[in-house]
Amino acid sequence: MSDRKTIQFSIKEENEIEMRRTLLSIYESLNEKGYNSISQIVGYILSEDPTYITTHNNARSMVRRIDRDELLQEMVKCYLGLK
């Protein structure tokens, strides 16, 4: 018998990881273009207006793949220290 442990990831955890990677990529693309990344992302989240996000590095297309409700839920959980 082996002492190796099996690591299992749920689909929810994988989605959260992918959402985080995507958001970080968008953040970096906004920074590269000289924008205030946090302000631009918040503007997008509040308005759902994709013009807050640059097309640089395909960031605007990527942001449309993020479910805003899920993103807000994760942000609140993190802010409250529940994650």
Phi and psi in radians as a Rosetta constraint file:
Dihedral C 1 N 2 CA 2 C 2 CIRCULARHARMONIC -1.772 0.35
Dihedral N 2 CA 2 C 2 N 3 CIRCULARHARMONIC 2.596 0.35
Dihedral C 2 N 3 CA 3 C 3 CIRCULARHARMONIC -1.606 0.35
Dihedral N 3 CA 3 C 3 N 4 CIRCULARHARMONIC 0.121 0.35
Dihedral C 3 N 4 CA 4 C 4 CIRCULARHARMONIC -1.182 0.35
Dihedral N 4 CA 4 C 4 N 5 CIRCULARHARMONIC 2.452 0.35
Dihedral C 4 N 5 CA 5 C 5 CIRCULARHARMONIC -1.734 0.35
Dihedral N 5 CA 5 C 5 N 6 CIRCULARHARMONIC 2.468 0.35
Dihedral C 5 N 6 CA 6 C 6 CIRCULARHARMONIC -1.551 0.35
Dihedral N 6 CA 6 C 6 N 7 CIRCULARHARMONIC 2.249 0.35
Dihedral C 6 N 7 CA 7 C 7 CIRCULARHARMONIC -1.734 0.35
Dihedral N 7 CA 7 C 7 N 8 CIRCULARHARMONIC 2.215 0.35
Dihedral C 7 N 8 CA 8 C 8 CIRCULARHARMONIC -2.025 0.35
Dihedral N 8 CA 8 C 8 N 9 CIRCULARHARMONIC 2.364 0.35
Dihedral C 8 N 9 CA 9 C 9 CIRCULARHARMONIC -2.015 0.35
Dihedral N 9 CA 9 C 9 N 10 CIRCULARHARMONIC 2.364 0.35
Dihedral C 9 N 10 CA 10 C 10 CIRCULARHARMONIC -1.450 0.35
Dihedral N 10 CA 10 C 10 N 11 CIRCULARHARMONIC 2.823 0.35
Dihedral C 10 N 11 CA 11 C 11 CIRCULARHARMONIC -1.066 0.35
Dihedral N 11 CA 11 C 11 N 12 CIRCULARHARMONIC -0.650 0.35
Dihedral C 11 N 12 CA 12 C 12 CIRCULARHARMONIC -1.072 0.35
Dihedral N 12 CA 12 C 12 N 13 CIRCULARHARMONIC -0.787 0.35
Dihedral C 12 N 13 CA 13 C 13 CIRCULARHARMONIC -1.101 0.35
Dihedral N 13 CA 13 C 13 N 14 CIRCULARHARMONIC -0.716 0.35
Dihedral C 13 N 14 CA 14 C 14 CIRCULARHARMONIC -1.112 0.35
Dihedral N 14 CA 14 C 14 N 15 CIRCULARHARMONIC -0.703 0.35
Dihedral C 14 N 15 CA 15 C 15 CIRCULARHARMONIC -1.124 0.35
Dihedral N 15 CA 15 C 15 N 16 CIRCULARHARMONIC -0.696 0.35
Dihedral C 15 N 16 CA 16 C 16 CIRCULARHARMONIC -1.129 0.35
Dihedral N 16 CA 16 C 16 N 17 CIRCULARHARMONIC -0.720 0.35
Dihedral C 16 N 17 CA 17 C 17 CIRCULARHARMONIC -1.119 0.35
Dihedral N 17 CA 17 C 17 N 18 CIRCULARHARMONIC -0.782 0.35
Dihedral C 17 N 18 CA 18 C 18 CIRCULARHARMONIC -1.139 0.35
Dihedral N 18 CA 18 C 18 N 19 CIRCULARHARMONIC -0.695 0.35
Dihedral C 18 N 19 CA 19 C 19 CIRCULARHARMONIC -1.094 0.35
Dihedral N 19 CA 19 C 19 N 20 CIRCULARHARMONIC -0.725 0.35
Dihedral C 19 N 20 CA 20 C 20 CIRCULARHARMONIC -1.121 0.35
Dihedral N 20 CA 20 C 20 N 21 CIRCULARHARMONIC -0.799 0.35
Dihedral C 20 N 21 CA 21 C 21 CIRCULARHARMONIC -1.042 0.35
Dihedral N 21 CA 21 C 21 N 22 CIRCULARHARMONIC -0.772 0.35
Dihedral C 21 N 22 CA 22 C 22 CIRCULARHARMONIC -1.108 0.35
Dihedral N 22 CA 22 C 22 N 23 CIRCULARHARMONIC -0.800 0.35
Dihedral C 22 N 23 CA 23 C 23 CIRCULARHARMONIC -1.123 0.35
Dihedral N 23 CA 23 C 23 N 24 CIRCULARHARMONIC -0.680 0.35
Dihedral C 23 N 24 CA 24 C 24 CIRCULARHARMONIC -1.123 0.35
Dihedral N 24 CA 24 C 24 N 25 CIRCULARHARMONIC -0.675 0.35
Dihedral C 24 N 25 CA 25 C 25 CIRCULARHARMONIC -1.126 0.35
Dihedral N 25 CA 25 C 25 N 26 CIRCULARHARMONIC -0.738 0.35
Dihedral C 25 N 26 CA 26 C 26 CIRCULARHARMONIC -1.111 0.35
Dihedral N 26 CA 26 C 26 N 27 CIRCULARHARMONIC -0.773 0.35
Dihedral C 26 N 27 CA 27 C 27 CIRCULARHARMONIC -0.995 0.35
Dihedral N 27 CA 27 C 27 N 28 CIRCULARHARMONIC -0.811 0.35
Dihedral C 27 N 28 CA 28 C 28 CIRCULARHARMONIC -1.143 0.35
Dihedral N 28 CA 28 C 28 N 29 CIRCULARHARMONIC -0.694 0.35
Dihedral C 28 N 29 CA 29 C 29 CIRCULARHARMONIC -1.104 0.35
Dihedral N 29 CA 29 C 29 N 30 CIRCULARHARMONIC -0.736 0.35
Dihedral C 29 N 30 CA 30 C 30 CIRCULARHARMONIC -1.100 0.35
Dihedral N 30 CA 30 C 30 N 31 CIRCULARHARMONIC -0.747 0.35
Dihedral C 30 N 31 CA 31 C 31 CIRCULARHARMONIC -1.059 0.35
Dihedral N 31 CA 31 C 31 N 32 CIRCULARHARMONIC -0.761 0.35
Dihedral C 31 N 32 CA 32 C 32 CIRCULARHARMONIC -1.034 0.35
Dihedral N 32 CA 32 C 32 N 33 CIRCULARHARMONIC -0.570 0.35
Dihedral C 32 N 33 CA 33 C 33 CIRCULARHARMONIC -1.545 0.35
Dihedral N 33 CA 33 C 33 N 34 CIRCULARHARMONIC -0.006 0.35
Dihedral C 33 N 34 CA 34 C 34 CIRCULARHARMONIC 1.540 0.35
Dihedral N 34 CA 34 C 34 N 35 CIRCULARHARMONIC 0.216 0.35
Dihedral C 34 N 35 CA 35 C 35 CIRCULARHARMONIC -1.450 0.35
Dihedral N 35 CA 35 C 35 N 36 CIRCULARHARMONIC 2.795 0.35
Dihedral C 35 N 36 CA 36 C 36 CIRCULARHARMONIC -1.402 0.35
Dihedral N 36 CA 36 C 36 N 37 CIRCULARHARMONIC 1.701 0.35
Dihedral C 36 N 37 CA 37 C 37 CIRCULARHARMONIC -1.002 0.35
Dihedral N 37 CA 37 C 37 N 38 CIRCULARHARMONIC -0.793 0.35
Dihedral C 37 N 38 CA 38 C 38 CIRCULARHARMONIC -1.089 0.35
Dihedral N 38 CA 38 C 38 N 39 CIRCULARHARMONIC -0.809 0.35
Dihedral C 38 N 39 CA 39 C 39 CIRCULARHARMONIC -1.073 0.35
Dihedral N 39 CA 39 C 39 N 40 CIRCULARHARMONIC -0.725 0.35
Dihedral C 39 N 40 CA 40 C 40 CIRCULARHARMONIC -1.169 0.35
Dihedral N 40 CA 40 C 40 N 41 CIRCULARHARMONIC -0.734 0.35
Dihedral C 40 N 41 CA 41 C 41 CIRCULARHARMONIC -1.155 0.35
Dihedral N 41 CA 41 C 41 N 42 CIRCULARHARMONIC -0.743 0.35
Dihedral C 41 N 42 CA 42 C 42 CIRCULARHARMONIC -1.071 0.35
Dihedral N 42 CA 42 C 42 N 43 CIRCULARHARMONIC -0.760 0.35
Dihedral C 42 N 43 CA 43 C 43 CIRCULARHARMONIC -1.009 0.35
Dihedral N 43 CA 43 C 43 N 44 CIRCULARHARMONIC -0.743 0.35
Dihedral C 43 N 44 CA 44 C 44 CIRCULARHARMONIC -1.134 0.35
Dihedral N 44 CA 44 C 44 N 45 CIRCULARHARMONIC -0.800 0.35
Dihedral C 44 N 45 CA 45 C 45 CIRCULARHARMONIC -1.057 0.35
Dihedral N 45 CA 45 C 45 N 46 CIRCULARHARMONIC -0.740 0.35
Dihedral C 45 N 46 CA 46 C 46 CIRCULARHARMONIC -1.250 0.35
Dihedral N 46 CA 46 C 46 N 47 CIRCULARHARMONIC -0.641 0.35
Dihedral C 46 N 47 CA 47 C 47 CIRCULARHARMONIC -1.820 0.35
Dihedral N 47 CA 47 C 47 N 48 CIRCULARHARMONIC -0.375 0.35
Dihedral C 47 N 48 CA 48 C 48 CIRCULARHARMONIC 1.083 0.35
Dihedral N 48 CA 48 C 48 N 49 CIRCULARHARMONIC 0.371 0.35
Dihedral C 48 N 49 CA 49 C 49 CIRCULARHARMONIC -1.545 0.35
Dihedral N 49 CA 49 C 49 N 50 CIRCULARHARMONIC 1.928 0.35
Dihedral C 49 N 50 CA 50 C 50 CIRCULARHARMONIC -1.167 0.35
Dihedral N 50 CA 50 C 50 N 51 CIRCULARHARMONIC -0.223 0.35
Dihedral C 50 N 51 CA 51 C 51 CIRCULARHARMONIC -1.222 0.35
Dihedral N 51 CA 51 C 51 N 52 CIRCULARHARMONIC -0.185 0.35
Dihedral C 51 N 52 CA 52 C 52 CIRCULARHARMONIC -1.191 0.35
Dihedral N 52 CA 52 C 52 N 53 CIRCULARHARMONIC -0.343 0.35
Dihedral C 52 N 53 CA 53 C 53 CIRCULARHARMONIC -1.896 0.35
Dihedral N 53 CA 53 C 53 N 54 CIRCULARHARMONIC 2.309 0.35
Dihedral C 53 N 54 CA 54 C 54 CIRCULARHARMONIC -1.159 0.35
Dihedral N 54 CA 54 C 54 N 55 CIRCULARHARMONIC 2.703 0.35
Dihedral C 54 N 55 CA 55 C 55 CIRCULARHARMONIC -1.472 0.35
Dihedral N 55 CA 55 C 55 N 56 CIRCULARHARMONIC -0.153 0.35
Dihedral C 55 N 56 CA 56 C 56 CIRCULARHARMONIC -0.959 0.35
Dihedral N 56 CA 56 C 56 N 57 CIRCULARHARMONIC 2.320 0.35
Dihedral C 56 N 57 CA 57 C 57 CIRCULARHARMONIC 1.003 0.35
Dihedral N 57 CA 57 C 57 N 58 CIRCULARHARMONIC 0.446 0.35
Dihedral C 57 N 58 CA 58 C 58 CIRCULARHARMONIC 1.155 0.35
Dihedral N 58 CA 58 C 58 N 59 CIRCULARHARMONIC 0.399 0.35
Dihedral C 58 N 59 CA 59 C 59 CIRCULARHARMONIC -1.077 0.35
Dihedral N 59 CA 59 C 59 N 60 CIRCULARHARMONIC -0.669 0.35
Dihedral C 59 N 60 CA 60 C 60 CIRCULARHARMONIC -1.129 0.35
Dihedral N 60 CA 60 C 60 N 61 CIRCULARHARMONIC -0.687 0.35
Dihedral C 60 N 61 CA 61 C 61 CIRCULARHARMONIC -1.175 0.35
Dihedral N 61 CA 61 C 61 N 62 CIRCULARHARMONIC -0.673 0.35
Dihedral C 61 N 62 CA 62 C 62 CIRCULARHARMONIC -1.147 0.35
Dihedral N 62 CA 62 C 62 N 63 CIRCULARHARMONIC -0.693 0.35
Dihedral C 62 N 63 CA 63 C 63 CIRCULARHARMONIC -1.139 0.35
Dihedral N 63 CA 63 C 63 N 64 CIRCULARHARMONIC -0.491 0.35
Dihedral C 63 N 64 CA 64 C 64 CIRCULARHARMONIC -1.226 0.35
Dihedral N 64 CA 64 C 64 N 65 CIRCULARHARMONIC -0.286 0.35
Dihedral C 64 N 65 CA 65 C 65 CIRCULARHARMONIC -1.473 0.35
Dihedral N 65 CA 65 C 65 N 66 CIRCULARHARMONIC -0.183 0.35
Dihedral C 65 N 66 CA 66 C 66 CIRCULARHARMONIC -1.549 0.35
Dihedral N 66 CA 66 C 66 N 67 CIRCULARHARMONIC 2.246 0.35
Dihedral C 66 N 67 CA 67 C 67 CIRCULARHARMONIC -1.344 0.35
Dihedral N 67 CA 67 C 67 N 68 CIRCULARHARMONIC 2.011 0.35
Dihedral C 67 N 68 CA 68 C 68 CIRCULARHARMONIC -1.083 0.35
Dihedral N 68 CA 68 C 68 N 69 CIRCULARHARMONIC -0.662 0.35
Dihedral C 68 N 69 CA 69 C 69 CIRCULARHARMONIC -1.094 0.35
Dihedral N 69 CA 69 C 69 N 70 CIRCULARHARMONIC -0.784 0.35
Dihedral C 69 N 70 CA 70 C 70 CIRCULARHARMONIC -1.105 0.35
Dihedral N 70 CA 70 C 70 N 71 CIRCULARHARMONIC -0.723 0.35
Dihedral C 70 N 71 CA 71 C 71 CIRCULARHARMONIC -1.066 0.35
Dihedral N 71 CA 71 C 71 N 72 CIRCULARHARMONIC -0.814 0.35
Dihedral C 71 N 72 CA 72 C 72 CIRCULARHARMONIC -1.103 0.35
Dihedral N 72 CA 72 C 72 N 73 CIRCULARHARMONIC -0.693 0.35
Dihedral C 72 N 73 CA 73 C 73 CIRCULARHARMONIC -1.056 0.35
Dihedral N 73 CA 73 C 73 N 74 CIRCULARHARMONIC -0.787 0.35
Dihedral C 73 N 74 CA 74 C 74 CIRCULARHARMONIC -1.137 0.35
Dihedral N 74 CA 74 C 74 N 75 CIRCULARHARMONIC -0.669 0.35
Dihedral C 74 N 75 CA 75 C 75 CIRCULARHARMONIC -1.128 0.35
Dihedral N 75 CA 75 C 75 N 76 CIRCULARHARMONIC -0.758 0.35
Dihedral C 75 N 76 CA 76 C 76 CIRCULARHARMONIC -1.138 0.35
Dihedral N 76 CA 76 C 76 N 77 CIRCULARHARMONIC -0.748 0.35
Dihedral C 76 N 77 CA 77 C 77 CIRCULARHARMONIC -1.019 0.35
Dihedral N 77 CA 77 C 77 N 78 CIRCULARHARMONIC -0.797 0.35
Dihedral C 77 N 78 CA 78 C 78 CIRCULARHARMONIC -1.131 0.35
Dihedral N 78 CA 78 C 78 N 79 CIRCULARHARMONIC -0.763 0.35
Dihedral C 78 N 79 CA 79 C 79 CIRCULARHARMONIC -1.079 0.35
Dihedral N 79 CA 79 C 79 N 80 CIRCULARHARMONIC -0.671 0.35
Dihedral C 79 N 80 CA 80 C 80 CIRCULARHARMONIC -1.459 0.35
Dihedral N 80 CA 80 C 80 N 81 CIRCULARHARMONIC -0.036 0.35
Dihedral C 80 N 81 CA 81 C 81 CIRCULARHARMONIC 1.285 0.35
Dihedral N 81 CA 81 C 81 N 82 CIRCULARHARMONIC 0.459 0.35
Dihedral C 81 N 82 CA 82 C 82 CIRCULARHARMONIC -1.602 0.35
Dihedral N 82 CA 82 C 82 N 83 CIRCULARHARMONIC 0.056 0.35
